[in-house]
Amino acid sequence: MSAPRPELATGFAVKLNRRVRIAGEGRELVGGSPTRVLYLSKTASQMIVNRTAVVTDPGTALLVDRLLEAGMADPVLSSLPDLDISSVSVVIPVFGRPLALDRLLSSIGSQHRVIVVDDCSPDPEAISAVAKKHDVQLVRLVVNGGVSRARNEGLKRVTTQYVAFADSDIVIAPNTIPLLLKHFNDPRVALAGPRVRGLDSGKGMNWIERYEEARSSLDLGPYPATVRPRSPVSWLPGAFLLARVDALEAGFTPDNHVGEDVDLVWRLVEHGWRVRFEPEAEVWHEHRQTVIDWLTRKAFYGSSAHILSLRHSEAIAPAVFVPWSVAVVGAILCQRRWSVPAAGAISAFAGWRISRKLGKSAHPIRLGASLALRGVLAAETQTTALFVRHWWPLAVIGSIFSRRLRRALIVSAIADAALEYRRTRPRLDPFRFAVARRLDDLAYGAGVWFGALKGRSLRCLLPDVRRNPN
């Protein structure tokens, strides 16, 4: 089902996000996903006060909608009215783990209709006892079909306007659903997800759990965002999702046993819906505690890349470059005396070429240079990620024969760990964080290669090089 196009209600407010820079006396906005320059008329620029725009008439509604669509602004939740929480049903797929289910149901309370779908658990009576204790509906499947089929079976029984999908190994806060529900004041929002934090059992966290607390694959960070492919937040974890029922149609792709959450997000975006990540809303997830379980789960996540490439071939690319940024990276990787001057010359030429397309800007050369610098940093960051994550098997083999490649791989591994440590500030010493970071990437990359080789296609490993990265 394609997204509707009604206007946003009066009072709907958005604030420009941290990545947006205002230039040209307030008439140029630089940022968004992907990075772009948005030119405003004098009237439109005056609608933004203290980086905030509020819907008061059709003109402001059009501006706010455009800022949301460009990924330049995020809703101000305090400006949005509360929606009726009884309009939300909760679907919980389970396979065993009755104690975790009991803990989750206790955190949900009695304000929602809850549908527990038992996906052919080995001890169905234990699941039945927990469902009876909390007086929730139980659907028992006779064949184990996986989490996607279980969620879809629950979705078939939902009669409310909204549905939340919750995995049994999480705990939700009392305000999680009300906060996420505010996003649906935007009629184009189909899906919203909270920040997924690590659950502390009270027994203390080991070094793996402390790493996951800071750098979990499920934790998408402290900043709200529009969710779409090739943006800073490109997916939402299925641990907890709140959705508009009418937008879901049949729900999750039933034969997807991994990456089903990413597939759902990308399908909704393709149909014109908006998807939101809201870190102010939180759930807590029971992370893996042993090295083997943790690495196995990381590899499992990586194996989804091939499956997703079959349905979303362009969105799955592990990196996106423009030709000139490839030349910059190539020059630096050569590690010759001429490498830095050559990279600088290419970047300067790219900045000049970009500035020629910015004729409306007050300072096109300055803006072009800024955008070129952003492009260089993005290309270097993506190249580092390729070396230590997606391409590490090739990089390791190549480093045996090439001293320059070996040097690049070592620098990438150290720089990546150092930057992530500084960014996340974990409750873990730098050495163990660096070890965990490298194991994380090794396991994920191994999963990607396993899925690609099993599927006989390397599409999910190939970067996308295009003249227009949009």
N, C-alpha and C positions, 0 to 999 in steps of 0.2 A: 504494500500500500504506500503510495507516494505521499509526501508531507503536504499538508494544507498551507495556504499562504495568507491567513488572516492577520490583521494588524495586532501589534502588542497593545495591552491595556494601558490606559492612563496611569502614570505613577511608576511604571516599570523603569528601573534605573540600572545603568551599567557603568562600570569604571574601567578606564583604559588599563590594560595589564602592564606589568613591569617591563616587558620587552618592547613596548611602544614608545618611540621618541617623537616629541612634537617639534616641528621645525617650521620655517617659513612664516613666522609671526602667527602660528597657530593654525595655518591652513594646509599643513602637510603632516600626515601621520606616517611614520616609518615603523614597520613591524609586521605582526600577523604571522600566519602559517599557511603557505610559505611567506617569507619576507617580501613585502611589497611597499609601494608608496601610494597612499590614498590622498588624493587632492580634494580639499573641501572648498565650497564657496564661502564667502565672507559670512553669509547668514548661517550656514551649517557650522562653521568654526565657532560662532558665538553660542551655539547650543551646547558646547562642551565647556563646563565650568569646573575648575579644580579636578580635571581629568574625568569628570562625571557627566553623563548625559541622561536626561529624564524624559520619558514620553509624556508630552502634553498635547500633541496634535498630530495630524498625519505626517507632517514634515519631520518632527522629532522621532516618530515611530519608524520612519524610513531610515533615518540615520542610525538609530539604535540597532535595527535589524541588520543593517549593512556592517556595523562594527562587530556584531556577534558572528555574522557569517564569515568575516575576514579573520576571525580569531584574534581581534585586537582588543576586545573588551569582555568583561565577565559580569554577570548579573550581581547586583548588590542585594544580597538576600534579605537584608532588613527592610528593603523597599517593597518586597513582594508579600502579598497576603498569604496566610496559612490556608492550605487546602484540607479538606475533610479526610482525616487519617482512616476513617472507616471505609473509604473508597479504595483501600489497598488490601489485597489478599497476599498471603505469603506462601510460596511453594518451596518445600524443602525436599530435595532428593537425598535418600540415605541408602547406604550399604553397610550394615553393621553400625558400630560405634553408638550404642544406646546412651551411654553416659554423656557423650558430646551432644547428642540430640536433646537430652534432658536439660543440659546447660544452656543451649541455644533457645529452647522454648521458654525457659525461665526468663531470659533476657528480652524476649519478644513481648511477653505479657499476654493480656486478653483483649487487646484493642483491635485485633485483626482476625479475620478468618484465616486459619492456617491449614494447609493441605500438605501432609507428609506422604511422600511417595517412596514406598519401600521397594527398592530395586532388587528384589529376590535376595534379601539378606540371609546369611547362614543361620542366624538366630532370630527368626521373625517374631517370636513371642516376646522377646525383650523389647523390640521396637514397638510392638502392639501395646505393651504395658506402659511405655513412656507416653505414647499417643493418648491412651486412655486417661492417664494421670493428668494431662494438660487439657483434656477434652477437645482434641483437634481431630480433623478428618484424616483417616488413614486410607491410602490407596495401595494395595499390595499387587505387585507385578509377579507373574509366574515365571518369567524369563528375564535374566539380567541383560539389559539392553544398553547400559551406559548412562552417563549423567544427562546427555542431551535428550534421549528418549524419556527418561524419568521426568525431567522438567516439562517436556511437552505434554506428558500425560497429566501432570498437575495443571498446566495451562488450560487444557480442555475443560477443566472443572471450575475455572475462575469466572465469576459473574460480575466482578467489580470493574471499575474503569482502569485501575492500575494493578500491577502485580509485582511483587518483590521475589526474586529468586535468591535463596540463602543456602549456602553449603552448611552441612551439619557441624563442621569444625571451626565455626566462628562464634563470636558473641557480639551483639549489637548494642549500641548505646540507646538510651530512651529517646534522644532527639534525632537519631539517624534518619528514620523514615520521614518525620516532619520536615527536616532540613532539605532532604533530597526532593521531597514533594513540591517544595517552593519553585523548583526549576520548571515545573510543568505549567506554571503561569505563562510560559512561552509556548504557544500552541504548536511550535515546530520541534519541540524537544520530545524525543521518543524514548530516551534512555538516559539514566544518570547513575553514577556510581560513587561510593565514598572512598576515603583513604583507608587502606587495609594495613593495620599496625600489627606488631607481634604480640601475642598473648603471653603474659607472664603468669605461669601457674602458681607462683608464690614460692616455688622451690629454688628460685634463682635460675638465671640463664647461663648455658654453657657458651663457648666461644662461637659456635655456629649460630645459635639463637641471637647472640649479640650482633653478629654480622648481619643476620637477616633483619634484625630490628632496624638497622641503619640502611641496608641496601637490599631489601627483599625485592624479588621480581614482581611481587604483588603491590608493593608500596610505590605509588606514582608521584610522591612528593608533596610538598606543603602548599603548592599554588594551584588555584582553580584554573580550569582550561576547557576550551573546546576540544573535543576528541575527534580526530580524523586521521587517516593514513598520512604518513610523512609529516607529522607535526610533533612538537615536544611530547605530547601525550597522544599516542596513536591507537590505544586500545583500553579496555576496562577489564579487570579480572572478574571472572564469574563467581567469585566467592560471595559477592552480594551485588545485585543489580536491581534497580527499580525501573519499571518500564510502563509505557502506555500500551494497554492491551491491543487497541485497534491498530497500532503500528507494527505489532509483532507477526501478524498473520499466523502462519503455522508454527512459529517459534524458532527454535534452534535446528540446525541441520542435523537430522537424526543419526546419521552414520559418522558424525564427528565425535571422536573420543578424546581429542585434544585440540586446542585452538578454537573450540566452538564459540567461546566468548568473543574472540577477535573477529571471527567470521560474522557473527551477529552485528557487531558494531559497524563493520565495513559495509555490510549489506544495507543497513539503515542509512548510512551516510550516502551510499550510492543512490538511494531512493529519495534523497533530498531532506532527510530528517537531520536534526541536530542532536548531538550526544554530549553530555556534560560530565566533567569530573569535578567533584566537590569535596575538598579535603577537610572542610569544616565539619562534615559528617564523617564519623569514624566507625569502623568495626575492627574487631581483634581476631586474628587468625592464629591457629595453633600450628606453628612452624615445625618442620622436621628437626629432630634432635640428634640424630646420628649421622655420621659422615656418609655412609652408604645410602641411607634413605634420602638425604639431602641432595647428593650428586645424582642419584637416580631420577629424582623429581626434576632437577635442572635439565638433564638430558631429555626427559619426557617432554618438557616445554619446547626444547629445541627441535624435536621431531615434528612439531606442528608446522614448521616452515614449509616443508614440501606440500603438505595437504592444503595449506592456504594458497600456495602458488598455483594450484590447479584452478582455483576460483577467483583469485585476486592477483594475477601475475604481475601487474605493475606496482601494486601497493606493497608487495612483500620484499622488494629489493632491499638488501641490507645497507645500501648507501646510494645516495643520489648526487651526481656530480654534473657540472657543466664542463664543456671541453677545456676552457682555459684553466679551471681549477685542477683538472687532471694534469695539465702541463706543469702547474706550480708544484703539485705533489711529486710528479716524476722528477723534476729538477732537484728538489730537496733530497729525494731518495738516492739520487746519483752520488751525493756526498763528495762533490768535487769542489775545487776552489771557485768555480764559476757558478755553483748551485744557488747560493743566496742572491748574488746579483741577478742571475737569470730569473729566479722566482720573483724578485722585486720588480724587474722590468715587465714580466708577464702580468703581474698584479696591477702595476701602474697602467699598462695598456688596457687591461680589462676595466679598470676604474674610469678611464677616459671614454671607452666605448659605452659604458653604462651611463655616464653623465650626458652623452649625446641624446639619450632617450628620456632625459629628465628636463626637457625644455621648460616645463611649467614650474620647476622648482626655483626658489629664490637663490639658492647656491648649488647649482647642479654639480660642479666639480667636487665640492666638499662632500656632498651627499653620495656621489658616485664612488669616491674614495672610501667612504664609510661602508657602503654596500659591498665593495670589492674586498675590504678587510674582513667583513663578516663571512664572505664566501670562502676566503682563505682559511679562516679559523674553523669553519664548518667542515671544509675538505680535510684539513689536518686531523680534526677530531674523528671523523668518519674513517679515515685511513688507519688511525691507531686502533679503533674498534675492530676493523676488519682483521688486522694483524693478530690481535690477541683473542678474538672471539670467533668470528665466522671462518676465517681463513687460517687459523692457527696450524692445522696439519701441514698445509703447504708452506707456511712461513717457517715452521720448524725444520722441515726437510730442506727447504732452500737455504736456510742459515748454515747448514752443514757445509755447503759448497761456496757460500758467499759471505765474506767478512762484512761487507756493507749491509747485507740483509740481516745478518746476525746482530749487528750493532743497532739497526733500526728496530728489530724485534725487542731487544733488551730495553732500549730507551722507551719504546711504546709501553711495555709491561710496567716499568717503574713509574713513568709519568702518569699512566692511567690510574694506578693504585694511589699515588700521591695526591692527584687532583680529587679523586673520589673520597679519600680520607679527609681532605680539607673541607670538601663540600658537605659531607654527611656527619662529620664529627662523631664517630661511633664510640660506644663504651667498650673499646677494644684497643689494644696497643697496635701501633703501625705495622709491626711485623706480621702478627696473626691476621690483621685485616688484609694485608697484601697477599698473604698465602690464600686466604678465603676468596679474595677477589679473583685470583688467577684460577683457582679450582672451579669457581663459579663459571667463568668464561670457557674453561676447558670442557666442562661437562655440557654446557649449552651448545658449544660448537660441535662437540662430538655427536650430540643429538641431531643437529642440523645435517651433518654429513651422513649419519645413519639413515635419516629419512630420505635424503636426496638419492643416496645410492640404492636404497631399497625401492624407491619409486623410479629409478633410472632416469633422473632428470636433475640437472644442476641449476635449474632456473632460479631457485630460492637463494643461491649463492652468488648470483651475478649482480653487480651494481648497475644502476640505471644512469647512463650518460646521455644527457639531452640538452639541447640549446636553451629550452625554456623549462626550468625545473617546476613550474606550476603544473 
